[in-house]
Amino acid sequence: MLISIDKYVAAAALSAKNYLAYVSEMIFRSGFLVVILFVFVNLWTVTYSRAGAEIIAGFDLRKMLWYLVFTESIVISRPRVHLKVEEDIRTGAVSYTLARPYNYLLFQLSVSFGERMVRFISTLIVGYAVMTVMVGPYFPDLSILPFLTVTVALAMMADLIGMITIGFLAFWVEDVSPFFLVYSRLQMLLGGMIVPITLFPPFLRKLSEWLPFRFMVYAPAKLFVNCDIIQALSLMAEQFILCILLFIGGMSVYRKGVKRLDVNGG
């Protein structure tokens, strides 16, 4: 089936525009980020001071803190698309999309991506302002910004496809929250959200390199503080392949679920 990208771009744009109306939610999320960054600044300042080292795991204190601004902005901006998919399946609303001229996974990806981009930008702006006040400004190399934008977009797409696939598990279970909890904790611990994976023991570092989570959090954040165009090109290629593989896996789960669809409502 030929896929027209226009409808998905329009869905993403409309979603982003609609989310701009939720100012109160953006303010709440920003306030939450301020608290997190305040804790991280004090925690890592003490850590570097006690360690008596200027560089830890390839990061000085300044880069470590800016790395954490970026990882937190990526993760905090995540919408709960898995719950929307779960609701559609549980109520039977997903059955009405089967005859519509769009791919359900791509549609949910477009809508959630548009919302997430607004969330991410607003969160990053607040994080940048807070960290500038606390430790001073950081200016990445302007030449890396186009590559950084693409890597962030691919990281978010990979994450959202993973979340949508978790939502598809509602074809078999009533509640997908336990699966998302495992997914989010693995991403938090092995994706480099709290600490860079270069700080992990050898076994955990090796494990994290085999899992997809580092492409969603660690890799784009590292690129933000360590600008390297060659590394960016390699990262984009790997992320693109990951998105394709996740999409194929997600569609496989979706098709198997549709075959056994039992409409309970709607």
Residue pairs with C-beta under 8 A, 6 or more apart in sequence:
1 103
3 103
3 106
7 102
7 107
8 102
8 106
8 107
8 109
8 110
9 110
11 107
11 110
11 111
11 114
12 110
12 111
12 113
12 114
12 117
13 114
14 114
15 110
15 111
15 112
15 113
15 114
15 115
16 114
16 115
16 117
16 118
17 114
18 115
19 114
19 115
19 118
19 119
20 118
26 119
26 122
26 123
29 76
29 77
29 119
29 122
29 123
30 122
30 123
30 126
32 76
33 72
33 73
33 76
33 123
33 126
33 127
33 130
34 126
34 130
36 72
37 65
37 68
37 69
37 72
37 127
37 130
37 131
37 134
38 130
38 134
40 65
40 68
41 65
41 131
41 134
41 135
44 61
44 64
44 65
44 68
45 61
47 56
48 54
48 56
48 61
48 64
54 60
54 61
56 64
56 199
57 195
57 196
57 198
57 199
58 196
58 198
58 226
59 67
59 196
59 198
59 225
61 135
62 135
62 136
62 138
63 225
63 226
64 196
65 131
65 134
65 135
66 131
66 138
66 224
66 225
67 196
67 221
67 222
67 224
67 225
68 194
68 221
69 124
69 127
69 128
69 130
69 131
70 124
70 127
70 220
70 221
70 224
70 225
71 192
71 193
71 194
71 217
71 218
71 221
72 123
72 127
72 193
73 120
73 123
73 124
73 127
74 120
74 152
74 155
74 156
74 193
74 216
74 217
74 220
74 221
75 187
75 188
75 193
75 217
76 119
76 123
77 116
77 119
77 120
77 123
77 156
78 116
78 119
78 159
78 160
78 163
79 112
79 115
79 116
79 119
81 108
81 111
81 112
81 160
81 163
81 164
81 167
82 163
82 164
82 166
82 167
82 176
82 180
83 167
83 176
84 108
84 112
84 167
85 94
85 108
85 164
85 167
85 168
85 170
86 167
86 170
86 175
86 176
87 93
88 94
88 97
89 167
89 168
89 170
89 171
89 257
89 261
90 170
90 174
90 264
90 265
91 264
91 265
91 266
92 263
92 264
92 265
92 266
93 266
94 104
94 258
94 261
95 261
95 263
95 266
96 266
97 104
97 107
98 104
98 258
104 254
105 161
105 164
105 247
105 250
105 251
105 254
108 164
108 167
109 157
109 160
109 161
109 164
112 160
112 163
112 164
113 153
113 156
113 157
113 160
116 156
116 160
117 153
117 156
120 152
120 156
128 138
131 138
132 138
138 225
140 148
140 224
140 225
140 227
141 227
143 227
143 229
144 223
144 227
144 228
144 229
144 232
147 223
147 229
147 232
147 233
147 236
148 220
148 223
148 224
148 232
150 236
151 219
151 220
151 223
151 232
151 235
151 236
151 239
152 220
154 215
154 236
154 239
154 240
154 242
154 243
155 215
155 216
155 217
155 219
155 220
155 239
156 216
157 243
158 212
158 215
158 216
158 239
158 242
158 243
158 246
159 187
159 216
161 243
161 246
161 247
161 250
162 183
162 212
162 216
162 246
162 250
163 180
163 183
164 250
165 246
165 249
165 250
165 253
165 254
166 176
166 179
166 180
166 183
167 176
168 250
168 253
168 254
168 257
169 176
169 179
169 253
170 176
170 257
171 253
171 256
171 257
171 258
171 260
171 261
172 257
173 179
186 211
186 213
187 193
187 213
187 216
187 217
188 194
190 197
190 204
190 207
190 208
190 211
190 213
190 214
191 197
191 208
191 211
191 213
191 214
191 216
191 217
191 218
192 208
192 213
192 214
192 217
192 218
192 221
192 222
193 217
193 218
196 218
196 222
197 204
197 205
197 208
197 209
197 214
197 218
198 205
200 208
208 214
208 218
212 242
212 246
215 235
215 238
215 239
215 242
219 235
219 239
220 235
223 231
223 232
223 235
